[in-house]
């Protein structure tokens, strides 16, 4: 088919590559404009823009797809279909109507659960046992369109948002390529979503990253893993030069107990409101990510220390 692809982050690159590999003619790629990225915050093209440009595909990076000239340019592409993966803009009905067969979105959840901006993080933070990716026909409602197909993955005890992202991206890419083959031959079956049980994955707010040791250990663990690697759940640890901010990036629940925030052993076992979490990976501000053993060799945290 003659396609446009709309996507921005790493998660979307796998799907774009799969569509090209499947033989579709991707005539234009849309991505969010270049922005400050990485530790140095240098202005860089998004992963999707960089991938497409390296393969000679025409790329557009409009600040808004609502502008009349952008709607006209999109319509003029004379598309069979458009594929959208984590693009980052809400699309007007005029955009959705432009391709002959419609616009199709890959969403990283099992709809109607976790519609919205942060489905991977919210699934882990809520303690979901499973998640997945689904392809839906786009409508003007937020992730409310009928579903063409999906894939299901288990969320393991040591999964973080990063590891789950890295498993969902290729699985979703294979799914989208299969669904687009069905659309091309008129064999796609669309199932309306059931509204009962719909939940919304709100964008992560900075204040959510501050750990609260008074919460149950399961909740603390889920927050640590759900916010890893970005933005990273954090706490403050005392040092000779004052408090130091530390990101906890991987953890495991254990059955010990103590005062919330109390360090229970020399391996970063931290008491919570009930139970405890063992921090397995951490990052001190201004330093790289380290496994707990390496972290403690450079920044010892004594038993009995109270973390804030």
N, C-alpha and C positions, 0 to 999 in steps of 0.2 A: 504494500500500500504506500501511498504518498502521505508521509507523516510530518507533523511538527512535534518537537519534544520540548516540554517545559519543565525545568528542574534546576536546582542550584547546588546542593551539598554533595558530599561524597556518596551518601546513600543512593542518590539518583544515577550515579555514573554507571553502575552495574546494569541498570535497566536500559540506558541508552546504548551501551555496548551490545547488549543482547538483541535489541531491535535491529541494529546495524548488521550483526552476525546473521540474523534471520532473513536478511535480504530486503528489508523494507527501505524505501527511499526517504531518508530523513532530510527534508529540503531546508529546514530551518530549526535552529535550537534557540530557545529563550531561556535566559538566566537572569538572576538578580544582578544589578550593577556591581562592578568591582568595589571592594570595601576593605577596611583594615582587617587583616587576618594574622593569626599566629602570635607567637610571643613578642615579636618586635612590632606588631601592629602595622606592618607595611601594607599599602594598598595593593591588593592582588585580585586577579580574576578568580571567580568561584571555580570549584573543581569541575563542574559541568562545562562552564565556558572554556576552561583550559583544555579539557578532553576533546570537545567538539572542534575547537580551533586547530588543534594538533592534527585533526583528521580532515581538515579542509571544509568543514561544514559551516555554512553561514550562521553567524550568531547575532542575535539582537538582545540588548540588555536595557529595556525601557524601565524608567523609574515607576511608571504606572501603565498597566494594560488597559486602563479605563479611558485614556486619551483617545479622541476620535481618530487621530492619524494612526494610532497603533491598532485599533480595531479594523480600520480600512486595510492596513498592511497585512494583518493576519488573514482577513477574508480573501485578499488577493492571492494568497498562496495556493488556493484551489486544492484544499486537502481532502483526502479520504477520511482521515481521523487525526486526532491529537492525543498524545500521551503526556500525562502530568505526574511528576513525582517530586514532592517536597519543593514546589516552585517558590512559595512564599508570598503569593499575591492571590486575592480573591478574583475570580474571573466573572465578567459580566455575561448576561444571557446572550448578547450578540456574539461573544467569543465562542460560547458553548454551541451556538447554532451554526457557526461557520463551516466546520468540517462536514462532509457529506454523511458520515456515519456517526459523528459525535466525538466527544472528548472523554477520555478514560483515565482514571486516577488509580495509582497504587498507594494504598494506605497501610501503615504498619500496625494494624491491630485487627481483632476479630469483631467487626462491626455488628451491632451498633455500639459495642463497648469501645471507649476511648476515641471518640471523634475529636478532632482538634489537633493542636500544635505539638503536643509532647506525648504521644502514645507509648513509646518505648519506656520512657522514664516513669510515667504514671503506672504502667502495668507492674513494674518491679516495685515501686513504692507502695502499691496497694496490696502486694503479696499474691498477685495472680499466679496460678500454677502453669497456665498456658497463655500463649499469645500467637500472633501470626501476621500474615499480610493478606490483603484482599484487593481485588480489582473491581472497581465500580464505575458505572456510568455517571458522569458528573452532572449535578444539578446546581441550582443556586443555593440550596441549603448546605450547611456545613457538614460535609461527609455523609450526606443523607441519601445518595443515589442508590439504585438497585445494584446488587452484587453479581458479578459474572463468575467469580471463582475465588478460591483462597487456598492458603497453605497454613498449617498449624505447627507451632514449635513449642517445646516444653521450656519453661523458665527454670533453670537449675539453681541450686543453693549458692553457687559462686558466680552466677551471671551478673554482670554489670550492664549499664546502658550501652557501654562500648562493645562488650562481647556479643550482646543480643543484637545490636545494630549490625555487627559484622556477620552474623548468621542470617539475619532477615534480608539484608541487601541482595545477596546472590539468590536466595530462595524466591524473593519477590521478583527479581529480574527474569528468572525462568518462568514464573507464573505469568508475568505480563506478556512475554513472548508467546506463550501458549494461548493466552486469551486473545491476543491480537490475530493469531492464526484463525481462531474460531470466528472472530468478527469479520475477517477478510472473506471467509467462505460462507458467511451468513448462518453459522451454526451456534453462535453465542446464545446462552440461556441466561436471562436476567431475573434475579429473584429480589423482590422488594424487601427492604429492611423492616424488621419488626421494631416498633418504637419502644416497646416495653424493655426495660433494662438498659436503655441508652445512657451512656456516661460521657463526660467531656474531659479531655486531657488538656487542662489549661496550661498556658505557657509557664515555665518555671520562673518563679520570682526570686530575686537575690536573697530575701530574708529566709527562704526555705532552706538555704544551704547551711545555716547555723545549726549545729547539732544541739539537741536537748537530751541530756543524759537522764533526765527524770522520766522519760518515756520508756515503755517496755523494750527490752533488747531486740525483739523482732522488728519493731518499728524503726529503731535506730539503724539496724542492719540494712533494712530495705531502703532507707533514705541514703545511706552511704553508697550502696550499690546502684541505686537508681540515679544518683547524681554523679556517677563516675563514668568517664573521666572529667566531664564538664557539667556544671561549673565546679563540682567537687564540694562535698559536705565538709565543713571545717569546725574546729574547736580551738581553744587557746590552751597552751601548755606553759607553765612557768619556766623561766630560765634566769641565769645570773644577770642578764641585761633586760629583764622584764618579760612580759608575756610574748609568746611567739605563736603565730597562727599556723596551724597544721591542717592539711587536708587529709581526710581518711578516704581511701579510694577502693579498698576491698576489706571485707570483714566476714566474720562467721559468728553465729550465736552459740554461746556456751551456758552451762547451767550454774555458774557461780553467782555469788551475791555480795553486796556491800553498799556503801553509800553512793548515790548517783555521782558519776564522774570520778570515782576512786580507782586508782591503778592497783589491780589485785595481784599481779605477778610481774616478773621481769620480761614478759613477752607481749606487753601491750594488751592485756586483758582488762577491760574497763567495765565497771559496774554500771548498770542502768536502773531504771525504776523497778523493774523486775528482770532478773537474769543479768547477763553480761555479754558484751561483744568483744571478740579478739580482732584487733586491727592487723590485717595481713599485708597491707600496702599503704604507704603514707608519703606525703610530700610537705616538707617544711618550706615556708615562703622564701622565694629566691633560690630554691634548690630543685633538683630533679626528683622524679618519682623513684621510690626505693621500696624494696621488700622490707618487712618489719625489722628483720635482723640487721640489715645494713643501716636502716634508719636509726636504730638504737645505738649502734656503734658510734655514730657521729653526733647523736643527741640523746644521751641516756635519760630515761624517765624512771625515777625511783618508785618502788613499791610504796603505796600510801599517798602518792601525789594526787591532788584533786585537780582535775581538768575542768575548764569552764567552757 
